[in-house]
């Protein structure tokens, strides 16, 4: 394979094909190593949904913001409610928030809410936003017991205290604990297989809760950078929160988050079930993500982004974080300067000029080439609406 990266994709029981040109790192100073063959195994003969990524509104991203939505790290429930209603109506063109939600959710659905608790308590999916999503879904006739808030690790959910902040009948699932205890766990027939660095276990399995239990997924990522992927947005929140054994994709200083993040999002039924993305930008992490607790690198702009297209959403997020880094006089997330690298986490977390990896923000454009959405800013319908 040459540096343009050929990825072998064996998807949904069909013969493997070659997907060419997934490396859009034209702005980087150093070309990353070519990705190895990646086999994708979805549920055979799964019927794709028209609601699946990029969804009903490809290329459309609605941004609403109110500085008063978060004050002294406290998120205002009434303001979040108003912002979310405004964004949903703008996204769909409906005159009522209930009709907007009804485009995606039916009363018979089992609704998964994929949060991002990584980085709690400094920056995680705000419980106030999750409560508004739950209230909106329930207004359509979905019972609380048919709503499942989930993520990979229970301990991160515990740090965020979601159990005491959400309605009691809503299911709260940490997949990894369920796996070790024999509960929900992972589906052994749905996986991505690749050998990145000579690791022993080369497969990453899809969570059973996604493969079999939920019928729709509302994805609630946070707005922050990522030490390996460049940013952690809608795409990465879905991919790395749905499949296990993903840390093996990056070993300093190199990362295969591009193209793995996008490829994971194409696997059925994840692609079809992820129908709506609501990015929590109440807080914006511009360095040290995803785990930083350093407040100097965390803004509080009070933003919500809403879209059905995760690629367009992540493109807007990437530009916002890049702008903040420019304002702060630090290097671009696209920089591949070996002198910026450090092996010391403490240095990375406190020095915005340092990196742990050659970051891979190109995973967003790569996902666009796979048909998951639009990454060209000129083609994105970015609707910035005042509060």
N, C-alpha and C positions, 0 to 999 in steps of 0.2 A: 504493500500500500504506500502511496506517496502522501505528501503533506496535506493534500486536499481532503483527506479523510474519507475512506469508504467504510460504511457501516453495514454489516450484514443484518438484515431484519427478517426474522421468521415470525410472522404475526398471524394470529387467529387460525392456526392450523394450516396455512397455505405455505407454498414453497418459499424459501428465503429469496429475497431480492436485494439488490445493492442500491443504497441511497447515497447519492454523490453530492459533494459540495456543501457539507454542513459546517464549514469553518469560515465564519465571516470576520475573522480577527484581522481585518485589513489595517486597523489603526494601531495594532500592537507592534512594539519594537522587536519582538522575538516570536517566531512561529512556534506554537506548542507542538509536542509530539503527536503523531497520528494516533487516533483512537483504534483500539483492537476491534475485531468483529464483535457485534452485539446481537444476540438472538433474543427476540421478543416472542413470548408465548402468551396469548390472551385466551379468553374463553372461546372455543371453537364455535363457529356459525352464530356468534352473537350479532343480533340485528342492531346496527348503529341507529342512534336517535338523532333527529334533526335539531334537538336542543343541545347536543354535545358540542364540544369546542370545535370551532370558534363561536358556535351558538347562533342565536337569532339576530344578533347585531354585530357582525364582524367589523372590526376597526373602530367601533364607537366606544369612547371612554368618557364617562361623566365625572367631573370633579366638582365637589362642593366643599366649602371650607368656612369655618368660623373660629376665629382666635379664642372666642369665649367658650368654645366647646370643651377646652381643657385649660384649667387654671390651677397652678401649683400642683400639677400632676393629678388633678381630680377631673374626671370626665363628666360632663353634664348630661344626664339622661334626657331631659326635655330637648336640649339642642341637638343631640344625636338623633333623636326621634324625628325631628323636623328635617335635618339634613338627609337622613336616609329616605324619608318619604319623597322629598324633593328630587333626589337623585334617581329613585326608581321610576318616578313619573317621567322624568326627562329621558331616561334610557329607553323606555318603552313607548312613549308618546301617549300613555293613558292619562285620563283626567283624575283618576283616584289611585291611591297607593295599593288598595286591595286588588283592583283590576290589574295593576302592574305585576304584583306578585303572582296572580293567577295565571300569567303567561308561562310560568315556570313550575308551579307546584299545584298538585291536585290533592283533594282530601284523602285519597287512598294511598298516597305516597308515604314511604318511610324516608324521612329527610335526614341526611347526614350533614352536620356542620363541621367542616374541617378547620380547626383553629390552628394558630401558631403560638404555643405557650413558651417556645424556646426564647430565652432571654428574660423570662420573668424573674423578679418583679419589675425590672426597669422598663422593658418593652415587650409586650405580648398582646395578643388579641384582646381588646378591652371587653370585660364582662358586660359593660353597658351596651355595647353594640350587639353582642350575642343575645342579650335579653330582648332587644328590639327585633332582631331577626326571628327569634322564637315567637314573640307576640304576633308578628306578621304572618308567620307560617300557621300558627294556631287560628288566626282570624279566618283562614280559608277552610277550616274544619279538620285540620290535622291534629289528632290528639297529642298531648305532651309525651305520652309513652311511645309515640311513633317518631320522635325526634331524638337523634343520637349525636351528641357532641363528642368528637373523638380527636385523638392525635396518637402519635407513636408511643410516647413515654408517659406513664402514669405519674411519675415523680414530678415532671414539669407541670402537669395539670394540677397536682397538689400544691406546688409553689404558687400558682396563680389563684388558688382558692376558689376555683369555679364551682366546686360541689356546694358551697354555702351561698353562692351568689346567683344560682339559676333555679328555676322552678323545680321542685323535688321529683316530679315524675319524669323529667327529661333524663334519658340515659347518658351517662358520662363514661366513656370507654378509653382506657389507655391500652393500645394494642399490644405493646411489648409485654406488659405484665400478663395480659390475657394469653399470650403465646406461651410464656413460661409456665403458666398455670393450667394450660390445656383448654382455655375458654374459646374466645373468638379467634385469635391467632392469625395465621397466614395460610393462604390457599396454595398447596404444593404444585398444582398444575398451571398456575399463572405466575410467570416470572420473567425476569431479564437475566440473561447469562452472558457474562463477559469476564475475561481475565485481564485485569488492568496492570497489576504489579506483581503477578505471580502468587496471588493469594490462594489459600486452600479452598475456601468456599467461593465459588464464582457466580452463584445465583443470588438474586434479590427477589423475594416473593411478595405478591400483592396481599394486602390485608383481607382476610375473609369478610370483614364487615363491609368492605367496598365491593368485593367480588359477588357477594351473595345477599347481604342484608339490606343495605340502603338502596333506594331506587332513584334518588336525586341527591346531589351534593351541592351545598353552598359553601364556597371556599372563602375563608376569611384570613388572608395573609396580613402581615404587617409590613410597613414601609422601612426597609433597612438594607444596609449593605451586607455582603457576606465575604468572608476571608478567602474562600475558594471560588465560589460561583459569581462573584462580583456584586450581585444583589440576591436577596432571597425574597421573591415575590409570589405571584399567583402560581406560576409554573413549578417552582421549586417546592413551595408549600404542599402542593398536590403530590408531586413525584416522590420526594424524599420523606414525606409524611405518610405515604401509602405503601411504599415498598420498604422492606427491611434490608439490613446489610448494605447500606449505602455509603458509609464512611470510607469504605475501601476504594471509592472512586477518586479520592485525592490523597496523595502522599507528597509531602513537601519536597520540592516547590511546585510540583505539577498536579493538575486537576483534570479529570475527564467529566466534570459536570456538564461541559459542552463536549459531546452531544447527549449525554445520558439523561439529563433532566427532560429535554423535549421528547426523547424516544419513550421514556416511561409514560409520559402523558398521552401518548398515542395508543397505549395498550387498552383494549376493551376488557371490561366495561368502564374503566375509569374515564376514558374520553367521553363516552356518551352520558355518563351520570353527572359529570361536573357541568352544571347548567348556568351557574351564576357565581361571580367573583366580586367580593366586597372588600376592598383593601382598607385596613385600619391605618390611617395616617394621622391619628391623633398625636402620635409621637413618630419622629423620623430619625432613625439612626444613620449617620453618614460615615462613621468609621467604627471598627471594632465588632461589627456584627458577625454572627447573629447573637452572641452571648454577652456582649458588653454590659457592664453596670456603671460605666463612666459617664456621668451626666454631661460632661463637657462636649460629648459627641452626640447628644440626643436633643433634638429640637422638639418643640411642641406646637406645630402649626395648625392643628385642628382640622385635618383633611380627611375626607372620604372619597375613594374612587370606586365607581361601580361599572361593571362591564360583563359581557358574556365572552369576550375575547381576552384570554389571559396574556397573549403575546402583546397586544396593544397596551394593555394595562401595565405590564412590566416595562415596556418601552418608555411610557410616561414616568414611571417610578425611577427608572435608570437615569433619565434626563434630569429629574428633580435632585437626585443624590449627587450627580455629577456637577450640577449648578452649585450646590452647597459646598462641595469640595473645592470648586474654583474660587468661590467667595472666601473660603478659608485659607487659600493659598497652598493647597496640597495637591498631590498628583492625581491624575485621572485613574479610574478603576481599570482602564485599558492599558495602563503602563506595565511594561514587562522589562523593568530595569533590574538586573541582578543585584545591584547595590542597595535596592530598597528592601531586600529580603532579610528577615531575621528568623531565627529558630526559637527565640525567646517570647513566649506568649505575653509576658508582662510588658516587654517593650512594645509589642504590637498594640496592645490594648491602650497604651498611653501615648503613642506617637503616631499621628496620622500619616506620616511620611513612610511608615514601614508596612511591609506586607509579609504574611506567612506563606503565601502561594503566588504564582503567576495567576492572577484572577481571570475568570472566564465569563465576562458579561455577554460574550457572543452566543451563549446558550439561548438567549432570547430570539435573536435573528435565526438561529438554527431551528428553533421550534416553529418559527414562521415558515421556513422552507418545507417543513413536514406537514403544512396545512392547518396548523393549530391557531393561526391568526395572522395579523398584519404587524410588521415591525418597522415599516417605513413611516417615519414621522409625517412626511408629506401626504400620506394616504390615510392617516389616522384622524378620525373625527373626534378631536379632543374638545369636549364641551365644558368649559370652565364657567361655572355659574356662581354668582355672588350669593351670600347667605340671605 
